[in-house]
Amino acid sequence: MDASPPPLIALTTGEPAGIGPDLAVRLAARPAARRGARLLLVGDRDMLAQRAARLGLKLSLRDFDPAAPSAPGVRVLHVPLARRVKPGTLDVRNAAYVLGTLDAALALCVSGEAAAMVTAPVHKGVINDAGIAFTGHTEYLAEKTGTPRVVMMLAGGAALPGMSGPLRVALATTHLPLSSVPRALSRDDLRTTLRILHADLRGKFGIVRPRILVAGLNPHAGESGHLGREEIEIIAPVIEELKKAGMRLTGPLPADTLFTPRLLEHADAVLAMYHDQGLPVLKYATFGQGINITLGLPIIRTSVDHGTALDLAVSAAKARGADAGSLIEAFSLAVQLGAHARRAARPRRAMPG
């Protein structure tokens, strides 16, 4: 019987003027939503207490003590704000605070004290306005961990018709102008992306033989070269190479018919070639329940699939009515992945003989 405490999940509370702190304290106030794990809020303790109070939540926040890993209650790893926050109003002086919460949570994951980190939304614009070059959580965590390549994957809590599990969509390219996508695709990059996706579906999700559908880039997957040659020159050769290495890949498939029950029932994930090829389908099917997972990192990181929602954070009534589904799903998946990682790392007992 496992006597170790439940996994510790570090939740960074995001842009302090946004909806992240409100969603975080709402999650903390719902024991059923955080069952199976110990929640650690990473942020300014006083700010979180104030947000809980304005939402009418009776929440006792206590300082995190690594020496007492099984202590009851909701714990806070205190990272002090630079300036007091007015919900709904950005302040560039708090940009470094936001990155400080990421650094603190990441350190716990790297040390093994935390099983995973969940990130509430940050505001890229205000961080850059503060003079800090920042393109997003994904790139920041990759740089901090020395990871040369990561893959963005979004997953939905609800499956599309025909799927046995949640819809998972990974991206070959991420935040690029559409005109830049063809130049960003290469055999080397696509090969690396598929290997990371395959490895993390196995290692983090426990899928023994992942089945991956690969989208083409062009309409009708290039229509035999009449609508573009990327499928012929880049995508198909990589698929064939990796299939010979043992991966279960299907494609390149026309994106307009890829997300159908006939194909999805034989898939564990989809690789889309660009952001707006795959994510509109996922967000339509799962909006409010979607999760962002960064693949390729040496840690587990999940996130919400929405932004800071400053317009909702501005008042208690709006913050109280904001949909917390994505954060709850992101936390739940972090718990599942953390538990799987713990089981996979546990040494097996030798069979008697």
SULNORGI-V757190 format. One line per field, one symbol per residue. psi: psi as a letter, one per 40 degrees, with the letter a starting at -180 (. if undefined). burial: + if it has 24 or more other ideal C-beta (glycine too) atoms within 12 Angstrom, else -. A space follows every 10 residues. Layout:
psi = ???
burial = ???
This chain:
psi = hheiiiihhh hheahdeaed ddddddddeg dddfieihhh hhahdddddd ddddefhghh hiihhdegde hiihihhhhh idiihhhehi hdeedddddd dddddddddd eedidiihhi iihdddddde ehhheidddd ddddefhdhi hhhiiidiii heieaihhhi hdibgiidee dddehidddd dddddddddd ddddefhdgi hhhhiidihf feffedfied dddddddddd ddddeeigih ahihdeedfi ddddefidih hididedddd dddddeheei ihhhieieih hiiifiaefd ddediddddd eihedddddd dddddddddd ddddehhiii hi.
burial = ------++++ ++++++++++ +++++++++- --++-+++++ +++++-++++ ++-++-+-+- +--+------ ---++++++- +---+-++-+ +--+++++++ ++++++++++ --++++++++ ++++-++--+ -+-+-+++++ ++-++-+-++ +++++++--+ --+-++++++ ++++------ ++-++---++ ++++++++++ +++++-+--+ ++++++++-- ++-----+-+ ++-++++++- -+----++++ +++++--++- --++--++++ +++++-+++- +++-+++-++ ++++++++++ ++++++++++ -++--+--+- -+++++++++ ++++++++++ ++-------- ---
